Amino acid sequence: MKLLRDTWLVFGRYFGLLMHNPVWIALGVLQPVLYLVLFAPLLEPLAKLRGELRILLQQLGQLVRGHPGGQPTKKLGLPLGGDLAV
């Protein structure tokens, strides 16, 4: 019970401070909306890469399972870092 009482006291104190300046409430509500408006266009190219990512994940799964099909490291070399897979 002491934990609940202490939690309520701390919550009440900081909630009261928050209510004295309602601008913070508005900013807290608007922040996620602003992030979506400003940064969602930057995620559009990732939607176009969806097919390539699916193929890469399939190749990685074959590599982990030891699928016979040539040398999967050569197929994965370019997407994973160019010269790293020799």
C-alpha positions as CSV (number, residue, x, y, z in Angstrom):
1,M,0.0,0.0,0.0
2,K,2.9,2.3,0.6
3,L,4.0,1.9,-3.0
4,L,0.6,2.9,-4.3
5,R,0.4,5.9,-2.0
6,D,3.9,7.1,-2.9
7,T,3.2,6.6,-6.6
8,W,-0.1,8.6,-6.3
9,L,1.7,11.4,-4.5
10,V,4.4,11.7,-7.1
11,F,1.9,11.5,-9.9
12,G,-0.3,14.1,-8.3
13,R,2.6,16.5,-7.9
14,Y,3.8,16.3,-11.5
15,F,0.3,16.2,-12.9
16,G,-0.4,19.4,-11.0
17,L,2.7,21.0,-12.4
18,L,1.8,19.9,-15.9
19,M,-1.7,21.4,-15.5
20,H,-0.2,24.8,-14.7
21,N,1.2,25.1,-18.2
22,P,-1.2,23.5,-20.7
23,V,1.2,24.3,-23.6
24,W,3.1,21.1,-22.8
25,I,-0.1,19.1,-23.2
26,A,-0.6,20.5,-26.6
27,L,3.0,19.9,-27.6
28,G,2.8,16.3,-26.3
29,V,-0.2,15.6,-28.5
30,L,1.2,17.4,-31.5
31,Q,4.6,15.9,-31.4
32,P,3.7,12.5,-32.9
33,V,1.6,14.2,-35.6
34,L,4.5,16.5,-36.5
35,Y,6.9,13.6,-36.8
36,L,4.5,11.8,-39.2
37,V,4.0,14.9,-41.3
38,L,7.7,15.7,-41.4
39,F,9.4,12.3,-41.7
40,A,6.8,10.0,-43.4
41,P,7.9,11.1,-46.9
42,L,11.4,9.9,-46.1
43,L,10.0,6.4,-45.5
44,E,8.4,6.2,-49.0
45,P,11.6,4.7,-50.6
46,L,11.5,1.9,-48.1
47,A,8.1,0.8,-49.4
48,K,9.6,0.4,-52.8
49,L,12.4,-1.8,-51.4
50,R,9.9,-4.3,-50.0
51,G,10.4,-6.8,-52.8
52,E,14.2,-6.6,-52.6
53,L,14.1,-7.1,-48.9
54,R,11.9,-10.2,-49.2
55,I,14.4,-11.7,-51.7
56,L,17.3,-10.9,-49.4
57,L,15.6,-12.5,-46.4
58,Q,14.9,-15.6,-48.4
59,Q,18.5,-15.8,-49.4
60,L,19.6,-15.3,-45.8
61,G,17.2,-18.1,-44.8
62,Q,18.8,-20.4,-47.4
63,L,22.2,-19.5,-46.2
64,V,21.4,-20.3,-42.6
65,R,19.8,-23.7,-43.5
66,G,22.7,-24.6,-45.7
67,H,20.6,-24.8,-48.8
68,P,22.6,-26.2,-51.8
69,G,22.4,-23.7,-54.6
70,G,25.8,-22.5,-55.5
71,Q,27.5,-20.1,-53.2
72,P,24.9,-18.0,-51.4
73,T,27.6,-15.7,-50.1
74,K,28.3,-14.4,-53.6
75,K,24.6,-13.7,-54.1
76,L,24.5,-11.9,-50.8
77,G,27.7,-10.0,-51.2
78,L,26.5,-7.0,-53.0
79,P,23.4,-6.3,-50.9
80,L,25.3,-6.9,-47.6
81,G,28.3,-4.7,-48.3
82,G,30.0,-5.1,-51.6
83,D,33.5,-6.4,-51.2
84,L,32.9,-8.0,-47.8
85,A,31.8,-11.3,-49.1
86,V,34.6,-12.8,-51.1
